[in-house]
């Protein structure tokens, strides 16, 4: 093995090890933010509470709706249009809540009404997290 290859391999393994070590801490940090009772799972009520906070952050004018301008960079245009059930050009709290509930159910394949860290790491769980964090 030549020296450059060994050096590259060593640096790569070190970086990989660092990422593997940091990932669980990051997951715990995210979980803690959306799991206020610290039971290790996220219920629909906890997800809806987190979603309400995110909705409020996306609604700087506090009019109870999010328009496309407010959603820019926070919600894809296609997702926005799909969420706008009444097609009035805005997403209100009820429409956003319905989207979160749908995403929660998709992330809960065992149907037990709670999501653990494993379920939150799935693509469906990640979609839900994008809506509530």
MARMI-308590 format. One record per residue: x, y, z of N, C-alpha, C in turn; residue number from 1. Coordinates in nm, 2 decimals, m for minus. Each point is the difference from the previous one (the first is absolute). Example, Ala and Ser with C-alpha at 12.3 -4.5 7.8 and 13.67 -1.06 7.14 Angstrom:
// residues 2
      n.u      n.v      n.w     ca.u     ca.v     ca.w      c.u      c.v      c.w     n
     1.32    m0.57     0.78    m0.09     0.12     0.00     0.09     0.12     0.00     1
    m0.04     0.11    m0.07     0.09     0.11     0.00    m0.08     0.11     0.08     2
//
This chain:
// residues 133
      n.u      n.v      n.w     ca.u     ca.v     ca.w      c.u      c.v      c.w     n
     0.08    m0.12     0.00    m0.08     0.12     0.00     0.09     0.12     0.00     1
    m0.03     0.10    m0.09     0.08     0.12     0.01    m0.04     0.10     0.11     2
     0.08     0.09     0.03    m0.02     0.09     0.12    m0.12     0.09    m0.02     3
    m0.02     0.05    m0.13    m0.11     0.09    m0.02    m0.13    m0.07     0.02     4
    m0.01    m0.12    m0.05    m0.12    m0.08     0.01    m0.03    m0.03     0.15     5
     0.10    m0.03     0.08    m0.02    m0.03     0.14    m0.05     0.13     0.07     6
     0.06     0.11    m0.03    m0.04     0.12     0.06    m0.14     0.04    m0.03     7
    m0.04    m0.02    m0.13    m0.14     0.03    m0.04    m0.09    m0.09     0.07     8
     0.03    m0.13     0.01    m0.08    m0.10     0.06    m0.02     0.03     0.15     9
     0.11     0.04     0.07    m0.01     0.04     0.14    m0.09     0.12     0.02    10
     0.02     0.10    m0.08    m0.08     0.12     0.02    m0.15    m0.03    m0.03    11
    m0.03    m0.09    m0.10    m0.13    m0.03    m0.03    m0.07    m0.08     0.11    12
     0.08    m0.10     0.06    m0.06    m0.08     0.11    m0.02     0.09     0.12    13
     0.09     0.09     0.03    m0.02     0.09     0.11    m0.12     0.09    m0.02    14
    m0.02     0.05    m0.12    m0.12     0.08    m0.02    m0.13    m0.08     0.01    15
     0.00    m0.12    m0.05    m0.11    m0.09     0.01    m0.03    m0.03     0.15    16
     0.10    m0.03     0.07    m0.02    m0.03     0.15    m0.06     0.12     0.07    17
     0.05     0.12    m0.03    m0.06     0.12     0.06    m0.14     0.02    m0.04    18
    m0.04    m0.02    m0.12    m0.14     0.01    m0.04    m0.09    m0.10     0.07    19
     0.05    m0.12     0.01    m0.07    m0.11     0.06    m0.03     0.03     0.15    20
     0.10     0.06     0.06    m0.01     0.04     0.15    m0.10     0.12     0.01    21
     0.01     0.09    m0.09    m0.09     0.12     0.01    m0.14    m0.02    m0.03    22
    m0.03    m0.10    m0.09    m0.14    m0.02    m0.04    m0.09    m0.04     0.11    23
     0.03    m0.09     0.10    m0.09    m0.03     0.10    m0.03     0.13     0.09    24
     0.10     0.08     0.02    m0.02     0.12     0.08    m0.10     0.10    m0.07    25
     0.02     0.01    m0.13    m0.09     0.08    m0.08    m0.14    m0.05     0.01    26
    m0.02    m0.13    m0.01    m0.13    m0.06     0.00    m0.06     0.02     0.14    27
     0.07    m0.01     0.11    m0.05     0.03     0.13    m0.04     0.14     0.01    28
     0.08     0.09    m0.05    m0.03     0.14     0.01    m0.13     0.03    m0.07    29
    m0.02    m0.05    m0.12    m0.13     0.02    m0.07    m0.11    m0.07     0.07    30
     0.02    m0.12     0.05    m0.11    m0.07     0.08    m0.04     0.08     0.12    31
     0.10     0.06     0.07    m0.03     0.07     0.12    m0.09     0.12    m0.03    32
     0.03     0.07    m0.11    m0.08     0.12    m0.04    m0.14    m0.03    m0.03    33
    m0.03    m0.12    m0.04    m0.14    m0.04    m0.04    m0.06    m0.10     0.10    34
     0.07    m0.03     0.10    m0.05    m0.10     0.10     0.00     0.06     0.14    35
    m0.08     0.10     0.03     0.01     0.07     0.12    m0.02    m0.09     0.13    36
    m0.07    m0.11    m0.01    m0.01    m0.08     0.12     0.11    m0.10     0.01    37
     0.09     0.00    m0.09     0.12    m0.08     0.00    m0.02    m0.15     0.02    38
    m0.11    m0.05    m0.07    m0.03    m0.15     0.01     0.07    m0.08    m0.11    39
     0.07     0.07    m0.09     0.07    m0.07    m0.10    m0.08    m0.02    m0.13    40
    m0.13     0.05     0.00    m0.08    m0.01    m0.11    m0.07     0.14    m0.03    41
    m0.05     0.02    m0.12    m0.07     0.12    m0.03    m0.15    m0.05    m0.03    42
    m0.09     0.06     0.07    m0.14    m0.02    m0.03    m0.05     0.10    m0.10    43
    m0.12    m0.03    m0.05    m0.06     0.10    m0.10    m0.02     0.13     0.07    44
    m0.04     0.00     0.12    m0.02     0.13     0.07     0.13     0.08     0.01    45
     0.11    m0.07     0.03     0.13     0.06     0.01     0.04     0.05    m0.14    46
    m0.02    m0.07    m0.10     0.03     0.04    m0.14    m0.08     0.12    m0.04    47
    m0.13     0.00     0.04    m0.09     0.12    m0.03     0.05     0.12     0.08    48
     0.04    m0.01     0.12     0.05     0.11     0.08     0.13     0.06    m0.07    49
     0.09    m0.09    m0.04     0.12     0.05    m0.07    m0.03     0.06    m0.13    50
    m0.10    m0.05    m0.07    m0.04     0.05    m0.13    m0.07     0.14     0.02    51
    m0.07     0.02     0.11    m0.06     0.13     0.03     0.11     0.11     0.02    52
     0.11    m0.04     0.06     0.11     0.09     0.02     0.07     0.03    m0.13    53
     0.01    m0.10    m0.09     0.07     0.03    m0.13    m0.10     0.08    m0.08    54
    m0.13    m0.03     0.00    m0.09     0.08    m0.07     0.01     0.15     0.04    55
     0.00     0.03     0.13     0.01     0.13     0.05     0.13     0.07    m0.05    56
     0.11    m0.07     0.00     0.12     0.05    m0.05     0.00     0.03    m0.15    57
    m0.09    m0.07    m0.08    m0.01     0.03    m0.14    m0.10     0.10    m0.03    58
    m0.07     0.05     0.10    m0.11     0.10    m0.01     0.04     0.13     0.07    59
     0.10     0.07    m0.05     0.05     0.12     0.07    m0.10     0.11     0.01    60
    m0.10     0.01    m0.08    m0.10     0.11     0.01    m0.12    m0.05     0.09    61
     0.01    m0.12     0.05    m0.10    m0.05     0.10    m0.14     0.01    m0.05    62
    m0.03    m0.02    m0.13    m0.13     0.01    m0.05    m0.07    m0.14     0.00    63
     0.07    m0.10     0.05    m0.06    m0.14     0.01     0.01    m0.08    m0.13    64
     0.07     0.06    m0.10     0.02    m0.07    m0.12     0.14     0.01    m0.05    65
     0.04    m0.09    m0.08     0.13     0.01    m0.07    m0.02     0.02    m0.15    66
     0.05     0.10    m0.06     0.00     0.01    m0.14     0.13    m0.05    m0.07    67
     0.00     0.00    m0.13     0.12    m0.06    m0.07     0.12     0.08     0.04    68
    m0.01     0.13     0.02     0.12     0.08     0.03     0.05    m0.04     0.14    69
    m0.09    m0.02     0.09     0.05    m0.04     0.14     0.06    m0.14     0.00    70
    m0.06    m0.08    m0.09     0.05    m0.14     0.00     0.13    m0.02    m0.08    71
     0.04     0.10    m0.08     0.12    m0.01    m0.08     0.12    m0.05     0.09    72
     0.06    m0.10    m0.05     0.12    m0.05     0.07    m0.03    m0.09     0.12    73
    m0.13    m0.01     0.03    m0.04    m0.08     0.12    m0.09    m0.12    m0.05    74
    m0.07     0.02    m0.11    m0.09    m0.10    m0.05     0.00     0.00    m0.15    75
     0.02    m0.11    m0.06     0.01     0.00    m0.15    m0.14     0.04    m0.06    76
     0.01     0.07    m0.11    m0.12     0.05    m0.06    m0.10    m0.11    m0.03    77
     0.04    m0.12    m0.05    m0.09    m0.11    m0.02    m0.07    m0.04     0.13    78
     0.08    m0.01     0.11    m0.06    m0.04     0.12    m0.10     0.10     0.05    79
     0.04     0.13    m0.02    m0.09     0.11     0.04    m0.14    m0.01    m0.07    80
     0.01    m0.02    m0.13    m0.13    m0.01    m0.08    m0.08    m0.12     0.04    81
     0.07    m0.11     0.03    m0.07    m0.12     0.04    m0.07     0.02     0.14    82
     0.07     0.07     0.09    m0.05     0.03     0.13    m0.12     0.10     0.00    83
     0.00     0.09    m0.10    m0.10     0.10    m0.01    m0.13    m0.06    m0.05    84
    m0.07    m0.08     0.09    m0.12    m0.08    m0.04    m0.11     0.09    m0.06    85
    m0.02     0.12     0.05    m0.11     0.08    m0.06     0.04     0.09    m0.11    86
     0.13    m0.02    m0.05     0.05     0.08    m0.11    m0.02     0.15     0.01    87
     0.02     0.05     0.12    m0.01     0.15     0.01     0.13     0.07     0.00    88
     0.11    m0.07    m0.03     0.13     0.06    m0.01     0.07     0.01     0.13    89
    m0.06    m0.05     0.11     0.07     0.00     0.13    m0.02    m0.13     0.07    90
     0.08    m0.03     0.09    m0.01    m0.12     0.09    m0.03     0.05     0.14    91
    m0.12    m0.04     0.05    m0.03     0.04     0.13     0.04    m0.11     0.10    92
    m0.02     0.03     0.13     0.04    m0.10     0.10    m0.06    m0.14    m0.01    93
    m0.13     0.00    m0.04    m0.07    m0.13    m0.01     0.06    m0.08    m0.12    94
     0.03     0.07    m0.11     0.06    m0.07    m0.12     0.14    m0.05     0.04    95
     0.07     0.08     0.07     0.14    m0.05     0.04    m0.01    m0.11     0.10    96
    m0.09     0.01     0.09    m0.02    m0.11     0.10    m0.04    m0.13    m0.07    97
    m0.09     0.01    m0.10    m0.04    m0.12    m0.08     0.12    m0.06    m0.07    98
     0.09     0.08    m0.05     0.12    m0.05    m0.07     0.09    m0.07     0.10    99
     0.01     0.06     0.12     0.09    m0.07     0.11    m0.07    m0.13     0.04   100
    m0.13     0.00     0.02    m0.06    m0.13     0.04     0.02    m0.11    m0.11   101
    m0.02     0.04    m0.12     0.02    m0.10    m0.11     0.15    m0.05     0.00   102
     0.09     0.09     0.02     0.15    m0.04     0.00     0.02    m0.09     0.12   103
    m0.06     0.04     0.12     0.02    m0.08     0.12    m0.05    m0.15    m0.03   104
    m0.12    m0.01    m0.05    m0.05    m0.13    m0.02     0.08    m0.08    m0.10   105
     0.06     0.06    m0.10     0.09    m0.07    m0.10     0.12    m0.04     0.07   106
     0.05     0.07     0.10     0.12    m0.04     0.07    m0.02    m0.10     0.12   107
    m0.13    m0.04     0.02    m0.03    m0.09     0.11    m0.05    m0.13    m0.06   108
     0.08    m0.08    m0.06    m0.04    m0.12    m0.07    m0.07    m0.10     0.10   109
     0.05     0.00     0.12    m0.06    m0.10     0.10    m0.14     0.05     0.06   110
    m0.03     0.13    m0.03    m0.13     0.05     0.04    m0.02     0.01     0.15   111
     0.11     0.01     0.07    m0.01     0.01     0.15    m0.03     0.14     0.05   112
     0.00     0.10    m0.09    m0.03     0.14     0.04     0.12     0.07     0.05   113
     0.12    m0.06     0.00     0.12     0.07     0.04     0.11    m0.03    m0.10   114
     0.10     0.09    m0.01     0.12    m0.02    m0.08     0.12    m0.01     0.08   115
     0.08    m0.10    m0.01     0.13    m0.01     0.07     0.11     0.05    m0.10   116
     0.12     0.00     0.05     0.11     0.05    m0.07     0.02    m0.07    m0.13   117
    m0.02    m0.14     0.00     0.01    m0.08    m0.12    m0.10     0.04    m0.11   118
    m0.12     0.03     0.04    m0.10     0.04    m0.09     0.02     0.14    m0.06   119
     0.06     0.08     0.09     0.03     0.14    m0.05     0.12     0.01    m0.10   120
     0.08    m0.11     0.00     0.11     0.00    m0.09    m0.04    m0.05    m0.14   121
    m0.12    m0.06    m0.01    m0.04    m0.04    m0.14    m0.03     0.12    m0.08   122
    m0.02    m0.02    m0.14    m0.03     0.11    m0.08    m0.13     0.07     0.04   123
    m0.10    m0.08     0.04    m0.13     0.06     0.05     0.02     0.08     0.12   124
     0.08    m0.05     0.09     0.04     0.07     0.13     0.07     0.13    m0.03   125
     0.09    m0.01    m0.10     0.08     0.12    m0.03    m0.10     0.11    m0.07   126
    m0.10    m0.05    m0.07    m0.09     0.10    m0.06    m0.08     0.07     0.11   127
    m0.04    m0.08     0.10    m0.07     0.06     0.12     0.09     0.10     0.07   128
     0.12    m0.04     0.02     0.10     0.09     0.07     0.01     0.13    m0.07   129
     0.00    m0.01    m0.14     0.02     0.13    m0.07    m0.12     0.09     0.02   130
    m0.12    m0.05     0.04    m0.11     0.08     0.02    m0.01     0.05     0.14   131
     0.07    m0.06     0.10    m0.02     0.04     0.14     0.13     0.06     0.06   132
     0.11     0.00    m0.07     0.12     0.06     0.05     0.04     0.12    m0.08   133
//
